């Protein structure tokens, strides 16, 4: 057992984070989905993991980040979507309130990374890095091996590409589009997230002021999905 001199902030973080370790990773890997069924796991925030009888593992709105971590100056950044929507600047206390239940770097099997929209709590640079840096693959409808696809609206794809995901590995979807992933079909629909149309792609301190400007095309920033599986 380590003595007190060996206990540091770094050792504490490494020994306790992520809080669930690989428990959920193992549970998903070991799950055998019965014919005519589908299994789902909540990943925290709005993240969902789907697994089908045909072995489709699909991560939706996977997020491995956190919310507010300091009071800072007590104000939201200029142009923040919540400031734009509510007309206020005082910081809202949206801290992450659920533990990290899955380790993105311990994921072994994944067939698609899917996002609904571009807000930071619906996208994961950590998962993208794991998929791309480890050359993770899946199979297409014809049984050919392909890189794990990243599926989302245009602006989400632009963010992924900016991180280093190859553009050819991404699939841009808009309402009406359908994407097949093994025995699952993903159908894109109109989004109704009103905050997305007051969200700028530029997240810097100098992001543009939207006052008096025509709302941007929501289809480029957000979509809803219907996941058609053997279980419904």
C-alpha positions in Angstrom: 0.0 0.0 0.0 1.3 3.4 -0.9 2.4 5.7 1.9 1.2 9.3 2.3 4.2 10.7 0.5 3.2 8.7 -2.6 -0.4 10.2 -2.7 -0.7 13.1 -5.0 -3.4 14.8 -6.9 -2.3 13.0 -10.0 -2.3 9.6 -8.2 -5.8 10.3 -6.9 -7.2 11.2 -10.3 -5.6 8.1 -11.9 -6.9 5.8 -9.2 -10.5 7.1 -9.2 -11.2 8.4 -12.7 -13.3 7.5 -14.6 -15.5 6.7 -11.6 -17.0 3.5 -13.1 -13.7 2.3 -14.6 -14.4 -0.2 -17.3 -17.5 -1.7 -15.7 -19.9 -0.4 -18.3 -17.5 -1.1 -21.2 -17.3 -4.7 -20.1 -21.1 -5.0 -19.6 -21.7 -3.7 -23.2 -19.0 -6.0 -24.7 -20.4 -9.0 -22.9 -24.1 -8.4 -23.7 -25.6 -10.8 -26.1 -28.7 -9.3 -27.7 -31.5 -11.7 -28.4 -33.1 -11.8 -31.8 -35.9 -9.3 -32.2 -34.5 -7.2 -29.4 -32.3 -4.1 -28.9 -30.3 -3.1 -25.8 -29.6 0.5 -24.7 -27.3 2.0 -22.1 -27.5 5.6 -20.8 -24.0 7.2 -20.8 -24.8 10.3 -18.8 -26.1 13.7 -20.1 -28.0 12.6 -23.2 -25.6 9.9 -24.4 -27.0 6.6 -25.5 -25.4 3.3 -26.6 -27.3 1.0 -28.8 -26.5 -2.7 -29.4 -28.4 -5.0 -31.7 -28.6 -8.7 -32.4 -26.5 -8.2 -35.5 -23.7 -6.7 -33.5 -24.3 -3.0 -34.3 -22.7 -0.9 -31.6 -23.7 2.7 -32.0 -22.8 5.6 -29.7 -25.1 8.6 -29.9 -24.2 12.0 -28.4 -21.3 10.5 -26.5 -19.8 13.1 -24.2 -16.7 12.7 -22.1 -16.4 16.3 -20.9 -17.7 18.4 -18.0 -19.8 21.5 -17.4 -18.7 24.5 -15.3 -15.7 23.9 -13.2 -15.1 27.3 -11.7 -17.1 30.4 -10.9 -14.7 32.5 -13.1 -16.0 36.1 -13.4 -19.6 34.9 -12.9 -20.6 35.7 -16.4 -21.2 33.6 -19.5 -19.0 34.2 -22.5 -20.3 36.8 -24.9 -22.5 35.1 -27.5 -23.0 31.9 -25.4 -26.2 30.3 -26.7 -27.9 30.4 -23.3 -27.0 34.1 -23.0 -28.4 34.7 -26.5 -31.6 32.7 -25.8 -32.4 34.2 -22.4 -30.9 37.7 -22.8 -28.8 37.4 -19.7 -25.1 37.1 -18.9 -25.0 35.7 -15.4 -23.5 32.3 -15.4 -25.9 29.4 -14.9 -24.6 26.6 -12.6 -24.7 23.8 -15.2 -22.1 21.5 -13.6 -21.9 17.9 -14.7 -24.0 16.0 -12.2 -23.5 12.4 -13.2 -20.2 10.3 -13.0 -18.2 9.2 -16.0 -19.8 5.8 -16.5 -17.8 4.7 -19.5 -14.1 4.9 -20.5 -13.8 6.2 -24.1 -10.3 4.8 -24.4 -11.4 1.3 -23.4 -14.0 0.9 -26.1 -13.3 -2.2 -28.2 -16.2 -2.5 -30.6 -18.0 0.5 -32.3 -19.8 0.7 -35.6 -20.8 4.4 -35.7 -20.4 7.6 -33.9 -23.6 9.7 -34.2 -24.4 13.2 -33.0 -27.6 15.2 -33.1 -26.1 18.7 -32.9 -23.0 20.7 -32.3 -23.2 21.7 -28.6 -20.1 20.6 -26.8 -21.9 18.3 -24.4 -23.0 16.1 -27.3 -19.6 15.6 -28.9 -16.4 14.0 -27.7 -12.9 14.7 -28.9 -11.8 11.9 -26.7 -13.9 9.3 -28.5 -13.0 10.7 -31.8 -9.3 10.4 -30.9 -9.7 6.8 -29.8 -11.5 5.8 -33.0 -9.2 7.6 -35.4 -5.9 6.9 -33.7 -6.6 3.2 -33.3 -7.9 2.9 -36.9 -11.2 1.3 -35.6 -13.2 -0.4 -38.3 -16.6 -1.8 -39.0 -18.3 -3.5 -42.0 -20.6 -1.9 -44.6 -23.8 -3.4 -46.1 -21.6 -5.5 -48.5 -19.4 -6.9 -45.8 -16.5 -4.7 -46.7 -14.2 -3.4 -43.9 -14.5 0.4 -43.5 -13.3 2.9 -41.0 -15.9 3.6 -38.2 -18.2 6.4 -39.6 -18.9 9.7 -37.9 -22.5 10.6 -38.7 -24.0 14.0 -38.1 -25.2 17.3 -39.5 -22.8 19.4 -41.7 -21.5 21.7 -38.9 -20.8 18.6 -36.7 -18.8 17.1 -39.5 -16.9 20.3 -39.9 -16.0 20.2 -36.2 -14.8 16.6 -36.4 -12.7 17.4 -39.5 -11.2 20.3 -37.6 -10.2 17.9 -34.8 -8.5 15.6 -37.3 -11.2 13.1 -38.3 -10.7 12.3 -42.1 -13.6 14.0 -44.0 -14.1 10.8 -46.0 -14.8 9.0 -42.7 -17.7 11.3 -42.0 -21.3 11.2 -43.3 -23.3 14.4 -43.4 -27.0 13.9 -42.8 -30.0 16.2 -43.2 -33.7 15.5 -42.6 -34.8 12.7 -44.8 -31.5 10.9 -45.1 -31.1 7.3 -44.1 -27.9 5.5 -43.1 -27.5 1.7 -42.7 -25.3 0.3 -39.9 -25.4 -3.5 -39.9 -29.0 -4.4 -38.8 -29.8 -0.9 -37.8 -31.1 2.0 -40.0 -30.6 5.5 -38.8 -33.2 8.0 -40.2 -32.6 11.8 -39.9 -35.5 14.1 -39.1 -36.0 17.8 -38.4 -34.6 19.1 -35.2 -36.6 21.3 -32.8 -33.7 22.5 -30.6 -34.3 26.3 -30.7 -31.0 27.0 -28.9 -29.0 25.7 -31.8 -30.1 28.6 -34.0 -28.6 31.1 -31.6 -25.4 29.1 -31.4 -22.4 30.3 -33.4 -19.8 27.9 -34.8 -17.2 30.3 -33.5 -16.8 29.6 -29.8 -14.2 32.2 -29.1 -14.6 35.3 -26.9 -15.1 37.3 -30.2 -17.9 35.1 -31.5 -20.3 37.2 -33.8 -23.3 39.0 -32.5 -26.5 37.5 -33.9 -28.8 40.5 -33.1 -30.8 41.5 -36.1 -29.6 38.6 -38.2 -31.7 36.0 -40.0 -31.7 32.6 -38.1 -29.2 30.2 -39.6 -30.1 26.9 -41.3 -30.9 24.5 -38.5 -30.5 21.5 -40.7 -26.7 22.3 -40.9 -26.4 22.3 -37.1 -28.9 19.8 -35.8 -31.1 16.8 -36.6 -33.3 14.3 -34.8 -33.0 10.6 -35.4 -35.2 7.5 -35.6 -33.2 4.4 -34.9 -34.8 1.4 -36.6 -33.7 -1.8 -35.0 -34.8 -5.5 -34.8 -36.3 -4.6 -31.4 -38.3 -1.6 -32.7 
